[in-house]
């Protein structure tokens, strides 16, 4: 999944539903896989956690880290050990299937919008557990941005309870990881990654405050628009901001002259 030997941040989100809403939640997930307008049902509880990983991270190792976190932090309360065991068994004994072209699944979270989902590459299913692997995808007007950020979604039915888990891996550095794409019509193409920020930009190591993080993201996006996509200031029509989840955001700028839109997706 990830094999460049760098440090990565694993962001793990879990949510659970009781007997009264487990079946309805499963039906909602299936509906949203084919129809984005279907509403997401609220969970009975949810938790968000992060940790740092070093070195290569395969799909099997990613699942192992997720299971370890479930057990060590008791993220699913008294069902944590059993769910972790079921997920591990699915990796060992489940059948692997390639996903249909363009298949997407919603990402869980009360603060996660319907515009952030998983672009599925393949699934593994065994018993009450289904794993879906792929990369994070962002829906924008008329197109989808498929990022390079590896992600995993887990759905597990345990008795009368339903659990949904998601995890994604982002490279760690002095700034939030970001990816820039240029949209023309219904097609989004990645813009070359710029080697460094423009003179005068913030280069603060460690965790930035929310304010400085927003300013840093804005400066990065401005450089992507001016230098990466070569869109002069006079051609820039408007700039939009969207918070996709607690950890993912998008900034977009549209051109007045040729209809291009430059999108920068940030992963905190």
N, C-alpha and C positions, 0 to 999 in steps of 0.2 A: 504493500500500500504506500508506504513512505520509506525511501531507502537512501537518503543523502547524508545520514550521519549527524544531522544537526539536532539542536534542542527543539522540542515541540511542546506546545501546551495542549493537553487533553481537556476538553470541556465536555462534561457529562451532565445530562439532564434526565431526570426520572419523574414519572408521574403515575399515580394509581387511581383506580376507580373501584367502588364497591359493587355489590351484587346488583343493585338497582340500575346502575348505569353501564356495567361492563359490556353487555350485549349491544346496547345502543351506541357505545363508543366504538366498538368493532365495526358496526355498520357504517358509522360516520367516516371512519378511516377508509373503508372500501369505497364509499361514495366520493370522498375527496380525491382519491387516486385518479378518478376519471372526470370529476366535475368540481372545479375549484370553488364554485359558489356555495357548495354544501357547508353549513356551519359546523364549527368544531365544538364539541361538548366540553364543559368545564370538568377538570379533574377534582377528585376529593382531596388530593395533596400533591405537591410537587417539590422537588429539591434540585439544586444546581450546585455542581462542584467542579473544581479544576485541579490539575496536577501537572507536573513537568515530567517529560520523558526524554531520555537521551538515546542517541543512536538510531538504528534502523527500526521501523515499526511495521511489521507485517500485519495482515488482517487477523491472523491467529493471535498475535501478541496484543493487538488492540482489544480483541474480545477478552483476552485474559486480564488485561488491565481493568476493563469495565467490570468483570466479575470480581476481581480483587477489591475494587472500590465499593461494590455493592456489599460485600461481606464485612470489610474493615469499618465502613461507616454506617452499616445497617440502614442503607438508603431506602430499602423497602420494608423496614421494620422487621416483624417476625418472619416474613416470607423471603428475606434477602438471600439466605443460604440456599433455599430450595430453587428460587429463580435462577441464581448463579449456576447451580448444578444443571438445571434444564438447558440453559444457554450453552454451557460447556458441552453437554451431550449433543446438542444440535450441531455444533462445530465438528464433532467427531463422527457423527452418524448421519447427519442430514444430507438430503439430496440437493446438489447445486444446479440452479437453472439460470440461464442468461435472461435478462429482462427484455421486454419488448422495447423497440426503439422509441425513445422519448418518454419512457415510464418515469413517473415521479410519485413521491410519497410525501405527505405533510410532515413537518417536524413538530414535535410536541412542545407545549409551553403556553401558559396563559398570556405571556407577553410576546409570543411569536406570531407574526402576521402570516396570512395565507400566501404571501409572496416569497417566503423562504421555504424551500423544500429540498428533498433529496432526489438528485438525478441518479436513478438506479442503474447499476451495471449488471448485478446479478443478485440472486436471493438464495438462501439456504433455509429449508423448512424441515422440522422434525417434531412430531407430536404437537404440543400446544404452543410451540415457539416458531416464529418466523424472523429471520435476520435478512436485512437488506443492506447491501454495500453500494457505495457510489461516491459522488461528490456533491457539495452543496450547490444549489441552483437558486437564482433570484429571478422572479418574474418582473418584467418591466413592460410598459405599454407596447404591445405588438411583438414581443420577443422574450427569450429567456437568456440569462447570463449563466453559463455553466462554468463554475470556478474550478480551480485545481485543489481545493481543500477537501481532503478525504473525510468521509463521514459514514456513520453506521446508524441504522435504526432497528430497534428490537421491539417486537410485540409478543407478549406472553399472556396466555390465559391460565390462571391457576385457581381451580375451583370456581368460586363465584366472584373472583377478582380479576381485573384486567390491568396489566402494567405495560407502559410504553417507555422506552429508553432511547435516547439519542446521544451520539458522541461525535465530535469532530476534532481533527488535528490541525493546528496552525503553527507555522514556523515562528520561533521566538527571536526577537531582536530588540534593539533600542527603541523601536517604534512599533505601533500596531501593524500587523501584516495587512497588506492591501493588494488588490488586483484591479487593473484598469481594462475596460472593454469599450470599444467604439461600436455604436449601433447605426446601421443604415437599413432602413426598412425593418424587415423581420430577422435580420442577421446581426449577431454580435461577434466581433472579432477582438481577440486580446491585443492590447497595445503593449509595445515593448516596455519592459521594466526599466525605469530610469535608475542609473547607478547611485545617484545621491540627490539630496534635497537642494533647492536653490539657495544661494547665499542669504544668510540672515534667518534661515529656518531654524526651528527649535531642534536641538539634538540632546534631549535630556534622557539619561539612562533611567532605568527603573520604571515604576508605575507613575503615570501622569495623573493629575487631578482631572475631574470630568471636564472642566473648562479648558485646561491645556490640551487635553486629548482632542476635544472638538476643534480647537485652533490648529493643532498639528494635522488632523485629518483634512481640514479645509485647505491648508497650505499644500499638502500632498496632492489633493485633487486639482488645485489650481495649476500646479506644475504639470500634472498629467494632461490637462486641457491645453495649456500653452505650448509645452515642449513635446510631450508624447504624441498628442493628436494634432498639434500645430493649428490650433484654433485661436486666432487673434481675439483680443478682448472686445474689439468693436463688433465681432460676429456673434458674441455670446448673448443668447436671448434671455435665459433665466437659469437659476440654480435651484434644485430641489433636494431636500434631505428626507430620508426615510429610515426610521429605526425598525429594523426587521426582527430583532430579538434583543435580549439583554447583552449579547456579545457581538452582534452583527449589525452593520449599518451601511447605507448606500447614499452617495452624493452624485447627482447627475447635472450636466450642463448641456443645453441644446444650442445648436447653431442657427442663426437667423437665415443664412444664405442657402445652405445645401441640405438642411434637414438632419444632419448628423447629431447624435447624442453621445456624449462621453460619460460613462458610468465608472465610478470607483467604489468598490466594495471593501469595507474595513472589518477586520476581525480582531476584537479586543481580547 
